[in-house]
């Protein structure tokens, strides 16, 4: 067993990658021999990104790529619409977000919008602003929608991607309307998206980056490193297992029953056939974090190397 700490989540996964490369290059393991386990789905975001940067193939077991999650895609499509409303990409994005959150806009209205826009020779967003009057409740919803998008289009040159995401979340109450449905044990996927956006000053660069990770062939490799929650790993075994994100409040979860959390931790730990790595970070989601008590419990029972 090897235990290591890190400054933050990204630093933690960089250390995981160093170990994976060493296992492959010096110890004869194959990528498919290795599994990275975590408590909650949203923790895959940093793992996917760092593995992709290092050209390490991986496969997420029975789960969507982080950037394919519904709530994440909604926000990315809003950014696409704001960035380039008069384009085919803007048209596609508009179709996907015009009724998110629910504005009671159906397929018939979208079809009428497409016909109207085509007759005017304009893209859908411009066509939306010149649509003939419809029923009052739709007029109100559409006006609020276009006023918000127009204001963000006007501001985009002076606002970074992370701020656009914040404004969209606030004005549309997306945390309640969409993220609440997929809130998981380690937090909110929109928080993770916002953290990813912090590294970028340009919306196009951020969108290009998310597309690269989203569509990377590295993330669809059946012979790659396996990524999954501990729950998904139940009943499986791997020669090498990394259990990441072992911080207090996430694993064990703050609202979890401690004995059940301990049982889940044991499931993760016991997936390793030969080598087991446990890791944690001193910061999580931008906030200070403490090492999980489960690590010390494991240390008491095993002869380990701690770094």
N, C-alpha and C positions, 0 to 999 in steps of 0.2 A: 504494500500500500504506500502511495505517495500522497502527501498533503501539501498544497501550496496556496498561499494568499497572493492577492494582487491589489493594485491601486483602485481599479474600477473594472466594470464588466469587460471592456475591450482589452484591457491589459491582461485580464484573466484568460480570455480566449486566445490571445497571442501566446501566452505560456502553454496553453493546451496545444496550439499548432506546433510550437517548438518540439514538444514531446512526441506529437504524431509524426513529424518529419524524422525524428530520431528513431522511432520504432520502425518506420518504413525503410529508412536508408541504412540503418546499422544493425537492426535486430530481426530482419526478415519477415515482419508482419505485413499483411495486406490491408488496404483501406477497409475492406469489408469485415475485417477482424475487430474493428474498433467501433464503439458506440459512445455517443455523448448524450447523457441523460440530464433532464432538468425537471423542475417541479411543475412548471406551467408553460403553456404554448408560446406566450409572447417572448420568453427568454431565447427563443430560436433566432430572433432578429440579429443580434450581435454575432452569434455563432455562424449563421449563414454568410454574413458580410465578411467576416475575417477569413473563413474558409475560402470564399470566392476570391478575395484579394490574394490569397496564397496559392490559388489554383489547386486546391485540394477537393477532389470530387466527394459529393455527399448525397444522401437521400433522406428526406424527411418521411418517416413512417406514418402513413395514414393521416397526414395533416397537410394543409396548404402551406406553401411558401409564405413567409411573413407578408410580403408585398402583394399577395393574392387574397389576403383576408378581406372580407366584405367592407368592414369599417375603414380599413386602410385604403382600399381602392376608392371608396367614396371621396375621401379627402384628396387623394392624388388626382382624381378626375375633376374636382373643383379647381385644383391648381392648374390643370391642363386647360380648362375653360378660361380661367383668368389670364393665363399666359398667352393664349393664342385663340381668341374666340372666333375669328374669321378664317377658319381652316377646317379641313376634314377631321383633324384630331379634336378641334373644338366642338364640331358637330357631334362626334361620337361621345365626347365627355358630357355634353349637354343632355343627350338622350339618357345617360346613366344617372345624372344627378338632379334632373328637373323635378323629380318626385321624391327626393331624399333631402330632408325629412319629408314625410307624407304631405303633399299639397293637393291631394285628390285629383291629380292629373293622370288620365288614363292613356291607353294606346291610341284611342281614337283622336284625342287632342294632338298627340305627337304626329300622327299621320296627317292631320290637317295642317299642322305647323310645317311639316316637310313640303306639302303641296303649295302652301302659301309662299314659303321661302324660295322654292323653285320658280314659281311664277314671277317673283320679284328679282330673281337672279342674285340672291344673297345667301349667306350662310345662316344656320338656324338661329343663332343668338340674335343677329340683326333682325331676322324675320320675326322672332318672338316679340320684339319691341314694337313692331308695326302690325301685329295681328289685329284683325277687327275685334270689336268688343265681344266678349263672351259672357257667360253667367257671372254675376257680381262676385261670388266668392272666389272664382278663379281669377278674375281681374285683380282682386286684392292680393292674392298669393303671388301671381306673376309679377305684379308691380314691386312687391317687396323683394322678390328674387332678383329682378333686373337692377333695382336700386343698389342692392348689396354688391352684386357682381360688378356693376359700373364703378362703384366707389373703390373696389379693390383693384380693378383694372387701372384706375387713375393713380392709385397708390403704389402699384407693384414695382415701379422703378426705384422707389425710395424705401421699400420694405423688403426685408430678407425672408426667405422661405419659412423659417421658423415662426416669424411674426404673422405671416399670412395664415399659417395653420392655426395659430392661436386665435386670430380674429375670426376665422371660419368656425372654429369650435365654439367660440363665445356667442357669435351672432346667431348661429343655427342651433345652439344647444345640442351639439352632436354627441357629447358625452352621455347625455340622457337618451337621445333619440336613436343612436346607433351603437355607440360603444358600450352602453349599459348592457346590451344583449350579449356581448362577448367579453365582458370584464372577467378576467380570470385571476387566479390566486396571486400572481406576481404583479398585478396592476392593470393598467389600461393600455391597449395597443396604440392608441392615439398619443399617449405620452411617449411611447417608444418611437413612434414616427417623428414626433417633434424633436426628440433627442437626435435622431439620425439627421434631421434637417439643420441642426445647429452648425454643422461643419461646412455649410454651403452659404454663399452670398448671392447666388443666382438661381432663380427658379428652374430655368432650363437645365442647368448643370445637375440640380438635384433630381429632376424628373428623369434625366438620362441615366443617372446613377441607379435610381430605383428600378428602371427598366432593365438595366444590365444585370442586377442581382435577381430580379424577378424571372428573367428569361434565360439565365445562365444554364448551359447544358451541364455544368458542374453540379447543379442541384437536382439532377434527374438521373444520376448514375446508380444503377442497381448494384454496382460493385464498389460504391463509395462508402465513406464513413456514415454510420447510421445516426440520425438525430431523432430523438423522441422524448416524450414525457416518461417519467418513471412508470406511470400507469400503463402506458402502451408497451413498456418493456416487460411487463409481468409475464412470466412463463418462457421468456427468451434468455439466452446466455450468449456472451461474447468473450473471446480471449482477453480483450482489453476494454475496460469501461472507465469513462470519465463522468463522475457525478459533479455537475457544476452548480454555481449559484447557491452554495450552502451558507446562507446568511440567515440570521435570526429575523423572523417576521415573514420570510418567504419559504424557508424550509428549515424549521417548522413554520407553517403559516401562522400569522398573528391570531387569526380567528379559528384555527384548527384545534382539535382535541389532541393533546400532546401524545397520548399513547397511539392514536391512529397515525399521527405524523411520524412517530418513531417507527411504526410498522412499515409505512411507505418508504421511509429512508432505508430500512433494512432490505426492502425489495430491490431498491436501486443498487445498494452495495453488493447484494448477493448475485447480481447479474454477471459479475466478473469471474471468468474461469481461471485466469492467470494473473493479470495485472489490474489493480484498482487505483484510480486517482480521485482524490476529493479536493475540490477547490472552492474558494470564496473570494470576495472582494471587499475592500474597505469602504467603498461607495457603491450605492445601487440607485439607479434612476436619479443621479445627481445629488443624492443625500448620503450622509455617513451611515455605515452599516456595520454590524457586529457579526463575527463568526458564529455559525450555528453551533449550539451545544452538542449536536449529534457528532460533530467532528471529534470533540474531546472524548465522547463516549466511545467512539470507534478507536481512538488512540489508546484508551485504557485496555482494550481487548486484543490489540494487534501490535506486533513489532513492525514499526513503520519508519519510513524516511520522511522527515518533515523539512520543508524548505521555506 
